[in-house]
Each structure stands twice: as structure tokens, then as C-alpha cells.
Amino acid sequence: MEIRAALPEDIPAVSEIYNHYVRSSTCTFATEPEGPAYWEKWLSDHCEPYPAIVAIDAGRVTGWATLSRWNNRCAYRFSVEDSVYVLQECHGRGIGRALLKTLTEYARRFGHRNVIAQIADHQAASEKLHASQGFRQVGCLDRIGYKFDRWIDVAIWQLRIEDIP
Ligand SMILES: CC(C)(COP(=O)(O)OP(=O)(O)OC[C@H]1O[C@@H](n2cnc3c(N)ncnc32)[C@H](O)[C@@H]1OP(=O)(O)O)[C@@H](O)C(=O)NCCC(=O)NCCS
């Protein structure tokens, strides 16, 4: 498996992976699939120090991940949020872990101090993935989202870069 920066030609696969979860899962609170204009902006917004990366297996994009600003207020400038999405049929092969590990390495290199994850609906795979990289749950917003006709919690997980051994 190769992990590299996302390129314009990856956008169809990246958007297909994400839009699948928009339609089928509470892991994202988006409810409508995003179109080409959204993804062009997504790519242009994700340049250093807010990278977008992809996992490639046998020439195919099997997952993607980003660091984004956690909040646009200036005092939050040392904190970023991660996003990780892996093709459903490729779950459980270590792709998510490889992507998140690469993101935390970038976070350190670019001088970010905190990486935050918002994990909706107590999703075990996402919780395990983040725990494996040293994140810890620091809070939970109870019943903050509404999708598929039910209320959903969002747990906040934090990795302090200085705590990585
Ligand atoms: C969360 C996600 C990125 C994990 O990717 P993945 O490539 O399947 O994960 P990995 O194979 O690297 O495994 C990471 C950990 O999750 C665990 N895991 C993977 N799938 C799991 C599942 N369905 N249930 C429970 N644990 C699971 C693995 O055992 C591993 O834990 P370990 O280190 O303790 O062994 C993937 O499930 C996904 O894309 N989910 C939908 C999008 C999403 O929820 N993104 C996160 C938003 S915060």
C-alpha cells in the first residue's frame, strides 16, 4: 500500500468513498452527496499545513484522510481536525491506521499541537482506530445530530502531539 498526497485525478474515487457514507452511515452528518465543485474546493483547501492524503492499493484509491482547521478563530490555530474514510470493502486491513498515523506525523511536522476527532454514534471502528494512535475521549455532545430519524451523540477525541512518545 502506498500513501501519498491527493491529486486532482483522485477526486472521483475520493468522492465516491465519501458519498457512500453520506447515504448509508451516521459517521458523517452530511445528508446529501457532495458534487464536483465541493471536491475541487476540498482539494484546493487542503494544502500544507492541512494535507489531504490517499491510500493506493494496486493502483486503486482505497481510502483518504485530511487535516483541517478545527476552528477558524485565531486562538485555535494550533489545533486541527482529522477525517479518515476507507472504502467499505477494504475495512479491517490496516488502511485507516496507516492513514491516521501519516496524518499525525504531518501534524507534528507542521507544528500543530492538537488533533481532534469528532466520532459520531459511538462507532467502534473509529473509536478503536483513534485509540490505537493515542487519542483519548475528552467529551461527548449528547444527541447533537439528527440523521436517519434518530438523535446521535458525537464524542470528542483529542491527541496532544506532545504526548506522542
Ligand atoms: C473508521 C475507519 C476509517 C477504520 O478504517 P480501517 O481501515 O477499517 O481500520 P484498520 O483496519 O486500520 O483498523 C483500525 C482499528 O479499528 C478496528 N476495527 C476496524 N473495523 C472495525 C469494526 N467494524 N468494528 C470494530 N473495530 C474495528 C481494528 O481492529 C483496529 O483496532 P486495533 O488497532 O485495536 O486492532 C473505517 O471503518 C471507515 O472508513 N469507516 C467509515 C468512516 C468513518 O467512520 N470515519 C471516521 C470518522 S471520525
The ligand as a Gaussian input file, in Angstrom:
#p B3LYP/6-31G(d) Opt

LIG

0 1
 C      -13.042000       4.036000      10.818000
 C      -12.333000       3.502000       9.574000
 C      -11.605000       4.648000       8.861000
 C      -11.297000       2.439000      10.021000
 O      -10.559000       2.052000       8.863000
 P       -9.999000       0.556000       8.683000
 O       -9.019000       0.586000       7.562000
 O      -11.118000      -0.406000       8.598000
 O       -9.267000       0.345000      10.101000
 P       -7.992000      -0.541000      10.409000
 O       -8.065000      -1.832000       9.640000
 O       -6.764000       0.290000      10.251000
 O       -8.240000      -0.845000      11.959000
 C       -8.134000       0.157000      12.951000
 C       -8.728000      -0.375000      14.242000
 O      -10.158000      -0.441000      14.140000
 C      -10.604000      -1.755000      14.413000
 N      -11.751000      -2.008000      13.567000
 C      -11.799000      -1.936000      12.219000
 N      -13.053000      -2.202000      11.798000
 C      -13.787000      -2.446000      12.914000
 C      -15.161000      -2.749000      13.140000
 N      -16.040000      -2.874000      12.136000
 N      -15.578000      -2.907000      14.418000
 C      -14.721000      -2.793000      15.446000
 N      -13.409000      -2.461000      15.291000
 C      -12.961000      -2.311000      14.037000
 C       -9.428000      -2.638000      14.091000
 O       -9.484000      -3.866000      14.803000
 C       -8.283000      -1.790000      14.589000
 O       -8.190000      -1.830000      16.009000
 P       -6.888000      -2.420000      16.741000
 O       -5.765000      -1.465000      16.368000
 O       -7.252000      -2.341000      18.181000
 O       -6.700000      -3.784000      16.172000
 C      -13.336000       2.778000       8.609000
 O      -14.106000       1.862000       9.368000
 C      -14.263000       3.755000       7.898000
 O      -13.925000       4.276000       6.842000
 N      -15.441000       4.000000       8.497000
 C      -16.396000       4.946000       7.945000
 C      -15.874000       6.370000       8.035000
 C      -15.568000       6.774000       9.451000
 O      -16.236000       6.416000      10.407000
 N      -14.507000       7.582000       9.572000
 C      -14.065000       8.130000      10.847000
 C      -14.718000       9.456000      11.075000
 S      -14.118000      10.147000      12.629000

